[in-house]
Structure formats: structure tokens, C-alpha cells
Amino acid sequence: MRVLTGGIRLGSCVLFTLISLSGVSMAQDPPVGHVVLPNPTPRDPDLKQVFGDTPADQERQRVISLQNQLRAREIWLESNQILLLAQQLQQEILSAKKSASMEANAAKAGQIEKLAKSVQQQMRAR
């Protein structure tokens, strides 16, 4: 009986080792049915990668950069002008002076609105 249980233990250890080794080898091998397909939709080559940037493209990018800088500067200036007009209008409204005419206040408010629309359009423009 002892020989039989020792043989079962030895057989189960060998069987476990074989099963675990076969699992490791299967995990390392790629699947048999794996198929590699070429790109089904070929496209034209990217000309920037083929030829690089031309001097004309570099000049165009420089001009666009300068235009963007000018637009940002205009937006900054108009925004500061809006802030200044709004502060002046607020001071006139809050002051105890009755000499400030409503027409002048309305004109400032209209100018603020006009500048705000201009800034908004410039922000949307590319």
C-alpha cells in the first residue's frame, strides 16, 4: 500500500510539472491562426514628411505668427480700454455729483459695448 501511495504522489508531481510546463510554452507561442493584413485603405504620402518644409511654408508660418501677435496685442489694448472706461463710468455713477449728464454716461456705455463686441469678434477670428 505504501508503494502505491508513493507512486501516486510521484505520478501526480510529474503530471503537475508537465501541465505547468505546457501552459508556459503555450503562453509564449503566438496563436496559430494569427493573420497579418496589409493596410486596406492606402493613402497618398504625407508631402511634409517626404519633402520637408519649403521656404515659402516657413515664411507663411512666420507671417501667420506675426498676425496672431498683432491680433493678441489689439485685443489686449481694447480690453484695457474697456476696463478704463468701465472704471470711469462707475466713478461717475457713484459720485455724488449731479453735474454728470446721462448722455455722457450713455455714450461711455455705448463705447464699452462697441469695444466689447470688437474684442469678441477678434477672439473668434483666426
Residue pairs with C-beta under 8 A, 6 or more apart in sequence:
53 61
71 122
71 125
74 122
75 119
75 122
75 123
78 115
78 118
78 119
78 122
79 119
81 115
82 112
82 115
82 116
82 119
85 108
85 111
85 112
85 115
86 112
88 108
89 105
89 108
89 109
89 112
92 100
92 104
92 105
92 108
93 100
93 105
